[in-house]
Amino acid sequence: MKADIEIRRTGAVPADELEVIRRWQAQIFGSSEYQWADSDWLLTVKVDGNFVSGLEVVERTAKVGNRDVRLGGVGGVITLPEWRGKGLASAALQRANDFICGELGAEFGLLVTGEALIPFYSRVGWERVNGPLMFDQPDGRKVTVTDWVIMVLRCNGRKWPGGEIDLCGLPW
Ligand SMILES: CC(C)(COP(=O)(O)OP(=O)(O)OC[C@H]1O[C@@H](n2cnc3c(N)ncnc32)[C@H](O)[C@@H]1OP(=O)(O)O)[C@@H](O)C(=O)NCCC(=O)NCCS
């Protein structure tokens, strides 16, 4: 199986291709009480030209313990059900790691997930950090969550500042 990984600006992805991916995301993630950020970058994994796995990256300057940090936010990590367990999402994340710390020049990657996936993300270099985590919503609310699993990728072994995390915008 040959999997092709590509990272493009989300705005440059053809509408029909994006629609297929959005449909899968809606089916896999369902609805949410929160509004989520639009991504800046879309990473796709394709086999024979068809989307099978992917993730999205948001560029954001956030605050961690009152310090400005440049983040590459990873969200929307999915593999279509029949393609799971073949290392596709791991390969996508490895590529995303290089992109975030390299081309994007971010200091850290950041994602939110559930307890069950901590080992999965840890295997590709991500580490759990403490919150609380705060983010904005369109109605002006600042939401604070204390029960989400927050994981970061430390680019070039940088030390995570620690303290309260304010995403300074919509979450991803
Ligand atoms: C999580 C997901 C992206 C993994 O995709 P994948 O291409 O199968 O990933 P890989 O093959 O690289 O790694 C698979 C590993 O993920 C882990 N994993 C996946 N889903 C898991 C779950 N629900 N609970 C625990 N571990 C899980 C397992 O360790 C698995 O290893 P195994 O194949 O040895 O069992 C895919 O299962 C998916 O789309 N899930 C639904 C959407 C989702 O939860 N996304 C993450 C949001 S933070």
The ligand as an SDF file (V2000), in Angstrom:
LIG
                    3D

 48 50  0  0  0  0  0  0  0  0999 V2000
   -7.6210    7.5990   16.3030 C   0  0  0  0  0  0  0  0  0  0  0  0
   -7.4920    7.2900   14.8090 C   0  0  0  0  0  0  0  0  0  0  0  0
   -7.2840    8.5920   14.0530 C   0  0  0  0  0  0  0  0  0  0  0  0
   -6.2910    6.3760   14.5970 C   0  0  0  0  0  0  0  0  0  0  0  0
   -6.1250    6.1730   13.2080 O   0  0  0  0  0  0  0  0  0  0  0  0
   -5.2520    4.9360   12.6240 P   0  0  0  0  0  0  0  0  0  0  0  0
   -4.8810    5.2750   11.2290 O   0  0  0  0  0  0  0  0  0  0  0  0
   -5.9550    3.6780   12.8740 O   0  0  0  0  0  0  0  0  0  0  0  0
   -3.9730    5.0470   13.5690 O   0  0  0  0  0  0  0  0  0  0  0  0
   -2.6710    4.1330   13.5580 P   0  0  0  0  0  0  0  0  0  0  0  0
   -2.9040    2.9210   12.7200 O   0  0  0  0  0  0  0  0  0  0  0  0
   -1.5240    4.9910   13.2650 O   0  0  0  0  0  0  0  0  0  0  0  0
   -2.6010    3.7370   15.0760 O   0  0  0  0  0  0  0  0  0  0  0  0
   -3.6480    2.9020   15.5980 C   0  0  0  0  0  0  0  0  0  0  0  0
   -3.5920    2.9430   17.0730 C   0  0  0  0  0  0  0  0  0  0  0  0
   -4.4570    3.9670   17.5710 O   0  0  0  0  0  0  0  0  0  0  0  0
   -4.8810    3.6060   18.8670 C   0  0  0  0  0  0  0  0  0  0  0  0
   -6.3140    3.8280   18.9610 N   0  0  0  0  0  0  0  0  0  0  0  0
   -7.1760    4.1840   17.9730 C   0  0  0  0  0  0  0  0  0  0  0  0
   -8.4110    4.3510   18.4480 N   0  0  0  0  0  0  0  0  0  0  0  0
   -8.3510    4.0990   19.7570 C   0  0  0  0  0  0  0  0  0  0  0  0
   -9.2860    4.1260   20.8020 C   0  0  0  0  0  0  0  0  0  0  0  0
  -10.5830    4.4420   20.5920 N   0  0  0  0  0  0  0  0  0  0  0  0
   -8.8710    3.8190   22.0450 N   0  0  0  0  0  0  0  0  0  0  0  0
   -7.5900    3.4770   22.2920 C   0  0  0  0  0  0  0  0  0  0  0  0
   -6.6380    3.4570   21.3430 N   0  0  0  0  0  0  0  0  0  0  0  0
   -7.0210    3.7600   20.0920 C   0  0  0  0  0  0  0  0  0  0  0  0
   -4.5120    2.1890   19.0750 C   0  0  0  0  0  0  0  0  0  0  0  0
   -3.3720    2.1790   19.8950 O   0  0  0  0  0  0  0  0  0  0  0  0
   -4.1260    1.6820   17.7160 C   0  0  0  0  0  0  0  0  0  0  0  0
   -3.1430    0.7350   17.8110 O   0  0  0  0  0  0  0  0  0  0  0  0
   -3.4760   -0.7570   17.2620 P   0  0  0  0  0  0  0  0  0  0  0  0
   -3.7210   -0.6110   15.7990 O   0  0  0  0  0  0  0  0  0  0  0  0
   -2.2300   -1.4680   17.6110 O   0  0  0  0  0  0  0  0  0  0  0  0
   -4.6750   -1.1900   18.0230 O   0  0  0  0  0  0  0  0  0  0  0  0
   -8.7570    6.5550   14.2630 C   0  0  0  0  0  0  0  0  0  0  0  0
   -9.0120    5.4570   15.0960 O   0  0  0  0  0  0  0  0  0  0  0  0
   -9.9990    7.4390   14.1960 C   0  0  0  0  0  0  0  0  0  0  0  0
  -10.2680    8.0690   13.1680 O   0  0  0  0  0  0  0  0  0  0  0  0
  -10.7700    7.4860   15.2980 N   0  0  0  0  0  0  0  0  0  0  0  0
  -11.9860    8.3130   15.3650 C   0  0  0  0  0  0  0  0  0  0  0  0
  -11.6590    9.7920   15.4130 C   0  0  0  0  0  0  0  0  0  0  0  0
  -10.8060   10.1660   16.6060 C   0  0  0  0  0  0  0  0  0  0  0  0
  -11.0270    9.7540   17.7280 O   0  0  0  0  0  0  0  0  0  0  0  0
   -9.7810   10.9990   16.3360 N   0  0  0  0  0  0  0  0  0  0  0  0
   -8.8820   11.5080   17.3310 C   0  0  0  0  0  0  0  0  0  0  0  0
   -9.4360   12.7580   17.9210 C   0  0  0  0  0  0  0  0  0  0  0  0
   -8.3550   13.4320   19.1880 S   0  0  0  0  0  0  0  0  0  0  0  0
  1  2  1  0
  2  3  1  0
  2  4  1  0
  2 36  1  0
  4  5  1  0
  5  6  1  0
  6  7  2  0
  6  8  1  0
  6  9  1  0
  9 10  1  0
 10 11  2  0
 10 12  1  0
 10 13  1  0
 13 14  1  0
 14 15  1  0
 15 16  1  0
 15 30  1  0
 16 17  1  0
 17 18  1  0
 17 28  1  0
 18 19  1  0
 18 27  1  0
 19 20  2  0
 20 21  1  0
 21 22  1  0
 21 27  2  0
 22 23  1  0
 22 24  2  0
 24 25  1  0
 25 26  2  0
 26 27  1  0
 28 29  1  0
 28 30  1  0
 30 31  1  0
 31 32  1  0
 32 33  2  0
 32 34  1  0
 32 35  1  0
 36 37  1  0
 36 38  1  0
 38 39  2  0
 38 40  1  0
 40 41  1  0
 41 42  1  0
 42 43  1  0
 43 44  2  0
 43 45  1  0
 45 46  1  0
 46 47  1  0
 47 48  1  0
M  END
$$$$
